[in-house]
């Protein structure tokens, strides 16, 4: 089964393909029981009851607009390279055919938090660079979370989400409706970079402790009509250029094409 269609997002030694929406899903690291080296195997720990959180991978998907993606990529990709190297997380960005692009971050809880902190701090830096006359709204991140995990984020009668708000100072809201053609919901987090970082740390911990149940149909952004129109126009222009090039290579065809434009439609050559 495709790991993307499995709600547990289990990693079998393979990286996931790749706003900000973030999708949280637990990815359990698989160890080779035949290997003689068990230094990293949580089962070899002297305290079996301890939770091996550092040996569990987590995948967070962020849904960003093009401008946000450009900010974290940086000139010639220098910013995204720095985030990858400093955090140790694997970061992939979907192609640019859609207005919304998915940024997938995979790693341990510590590396995820480090990468997310670098991203939110970069957004806050961009805000500070704006002229004083420009309103500066709070930083907003939208996470994509499997619907089966949203209950754990909300808690009984909203107790957990209220606790997160009070502890971090961030605003966090869980959408009541699923994202189009998926079984995932948007979780919107907004506030200062510090508040968002604290909030995301708690959200990731909850997602780690309460993995999704059953299969998850992931949200995939769709190209807008304008994007399709631009792509169609580009294809038509390319075809016209190819025809002109072929006509130039065969002068007889070029003369026929020019003559055809001068004659009425009912007159054939």
C-alpha positions in Angstrom: 0.0 0.0 0.0 1.2 3.5 -0.7 2.4 5.0 2.6 0.5 8.2 1.8 -2.7 6.3 1.9 -2.0 4.7 5.2 -3.0 6.8 8.1 0.0 5.8 10.2 2.5 7.1 7.5 5.0 4.4 8.4 8.4 4.8 7.0 10.1 1.8 5.5 13.5 3.4 5.0 12.0 5.7 2.3 11.4 9.4 2.4 7.9 10.7 1.7 7.4 12.7 -1.5 6.7 15.9 -0.7 1.6 26.0 3.4 1.3 27.1 5.4 -1.2 23.9 6.0 0.7 21.3 8.0 -0.3 17.7 8.1 0.7 15.9 11.2 1.2 12.1 11.0 3.2 9.7 13.0 5.9 7.7 11.2 7.3 4.9 13.1 11.0 4.1 12.4 11.4 0.4 11.5 14.5 -1.4 12.8 16.1 -4.5 11.3 15.8 -7.3 13.8 18.5 -9.3 12.0 21.1 -6.6 12.5 23.8 -7.2 15.2 23.8 -3.5 16.0 21.0 -2.7 18.3 22.4 0.6 19.7 19.5 2.5 18.1 16.8 0.0 18.7 14.4 1.2 21.4 13.8 -2.4 22.5 17.4 -2.6 23.7 17.0 0.2 26.2 17.6 -0.6 29.8 14.2 1.0 30.7 11.6 -0.8 28.5 8.8 1.5 29.8 10.4 4.6 28.5 8.8 6.2 25.4 11.4 6.2 22.5 10.2 9.5 21.2 13.6 10.4 19.8 13.5 7.2 17.6 10.1 8.0 16.1 9.7 10.0 12.9 7.0 12.6 12.5 5.8 14.1 9.2 4.4 17.6 9.1 2.9 19.0 5.9 2.6 22.8 5.6 0.4 24.3 2.9 1.9 27.7 1.8 1.2 30.3 -0.8 3.8 31.0 -3.4 5.3 34.1 -1.6 5.7 32.1 1.6 7.4 29.3 -0.3 9.8 31.8 -1.9 10.7 33.2 1.5 11.8 29.8 2.9 13.6 28.8 -0.3 15.6 32.0 -0.6 17.8 33.1 -3.4 19.3 30.1 -5.2 17.8 27.9 -2.5 20.2 29.1 0.2 17.5 29.5 2.8 16.0 26.1 2.5 19.5 24.5 2.4 20.3 26.3 5.7 17.0 25.1 7.3 17.7 21.5 6.3 21.3 21.5 7.5 20.7 23.3 10.8 17.6 21.4 11.8 18.5 17.9 10.4 15.0 17.5 9.0 14.1 16.3 5.5 12.1 19.0 3.7 10.4 18.6 0.4 8.4 21.2 -1.5 5.7 20.2 -4.1 5.9 21.7 -7.6 4.7 25.1 -8.5 1.7 24.2 -10.7 -0.8 25.2 -7.9 -1.3 28.4 -6.0 -0.9 26.4 -2.8 2.2 24.3 -2.4 2.8 21.6 0.2 6.0 21.7 2.3 6.6 18.3 3.9 8.9 18.1 6.9 10.1 14.8 8.2 12.2 14.0 11.3 12.3 13.4 15.0 10.3 15.6 17.3 13.3 17.8 18.0 14.3 18.3 14.4 10.7 19.1 13.4 10.5 21.7 16.1 13.8 23.2 15.0 12.8 23.4 11.4 9.4 24.9 12.2 11.0 27.5 14.5 13.4 28.5 11.7 10.4 28.9 9.2 8.2 30.9 11.6 11.2 33.1 12.6 11.8 33.8 8.9 8.2 34.8 8.4 8.5 37.2 11.4 11.7 38.6 10.0 9.8 39.3 6.7 7.1 41.1 8.6 9.6 43.3 10.4 11.1 44.3 7.1 7.8 45.8 5.9 7.4 49.6 6.0 5.8 51.0 9.2 2.9 52.2 7.2 1.9 48.6 6.2 -0.3 46.7 8.7 1.5 43.7 10.2 -0.9 40.9 10.8 0.1 38.0 13.1 2.0 35.1 11.5 -0.4 32.4 10.4 0.3 28.7 9.8 -2.4 26.3 8.5 -1.8 22.7 9.4 -3.4 19.7 7.7 -4.2 17.0 10.2 -6.0 13.7 9.6 -9.5 14.0 10.8 -9.1 11.0 13.2 -6.4 13.0 15.1 -8.4 16.2 15.4 -10.4 14.9 18.4 -7.1 14.6 20.4 -6.2 18.2 19.6 -9.6 19.5 20.6 -10.1 17.4 23.7 -13.3 16.7 25.6 -15.5 19.7 25.3 -12.6 21.7 23.9 -10.5 21.3 27.0 -7.2 20.4 25.2 -7.3 23.2 22.6 -8.2 25.7 25.3 -5.2 24.4 27.3 -2.9 24.9 24.3 -4.1 28.4 23.8 -3.6 29.4 27.4 -0.2 27.8 27.7 1.3 29.2 24.4 -0.5 32.4 23.8 -1.2 31.3 20.2 -4.6 31.2 18.5 -5.4 27.7 17.3 -8.6 26.6 15.4 -9.6 23.3 13.9 -11.8 23.5 10.8 -15.2 21.7 11.1 -15.1 20.6 7.5 -12.6 18.3 5.7 -10.4 19.7 3.0 -11.6 18.9 -0.5 -11.3 15.3 -1.7 -9.5 14.3 1.5 -10.1 13.0 5.0 -8.0 15.8 6.6 -8.8 19.1 8.2 -7.1 22.4 8.4 -5.7 23.5 11.8 -4.9 27.2 11.8 -2.3 28.5 14.2 -1.5 32.2 14.4 0.4 34.6 16.7 4.0 35.7 17.2 6.9 33.4 16.1 7.5 32.4 19.8 3.9 31.6 20.4 3.6 29.6 17.3 6.7 27.6 18.1 5.4 26.7 21.5 2.0 25.8 20.1 3.5 23.6 17.4 5.7 21.8 20.0 2.5 20.8 21.8 0.6 19.9 18.7 3.4 17.7 17.5 3.6 15.9 20.8 -0.2 15.2 20.7 0.0 13.9 17.1 2.9 11.7 18.2 0.9 10.2 21.1 -2.4 9.9 19.2 -1.5 8.5 15.7 -4.3 8.5 13.0 -6.7 5.6 12.9 -7.3 3.7 9.6 -6.5 5.0 6.1 -6.0 8.7 5.5 -6.8 10.3 2.1 -4.3 13.2 1.9 -5.2 16.6 0.7 -3.7 17.5 -2.6 -4.0 21.1 -3.9 -5.6 21.5 -7.4 -4.5 23.9 -10.1 -6.8 26.9 -10.6 -8.5 27.7 -13.8 -6.0 30.4 -14.5 -3.1 28.0 -14.0 -4.7 25.6 -16.5 -5.3 28.5 -19.0 -1.7 29.7 -18.7 -0.4 26.1 -19.3 -2.7 25.7 -22.3 -1.7 29.0 -23.8 2.0 28.1 -23.3 1.5 24.8 -25.0 -0.3 26.5 -28.0 2.4 29.1 -28.3 5.1 26.3 -28.3 3.2 24.4 -31.0 2.9 27.6 -33.2 6.7 28.2 -32.8 7.4 24.7 -33.9 5.2 25.1 -37.0 7.0 28.4 -37.9 10.4 26.7 -37.5 9.3 23.9 -39.8 8.0 26.4 -42.4 11.3 28.3 -42.3 13.2 25.1 -42.9 10.9 24.4 -45.9 10.4 27.7 -47.8 7.6 26.2 -49.9 5.5 25.6 -46.8 6.1 29.2 -45.6 4.9 30.7 -48.9 1.8 28.5 -48.8 1.0 29.6 -45.2 1.4 33.3 -46.1 -0.8 32.9 -49.2 -3.4 31.0 -47.2 -3.7 34.0 -44.9 -4.4 36.4 -47.9 -7.1 34.2 -49.6 -10.8 34.1 -48.6 -11.7 31.0 -46.5 -13.6 29.3 -49.4 -10.6 29.6 -51.8 -8.2 26.6 -51.6 -4.7 26.3 -52.8 
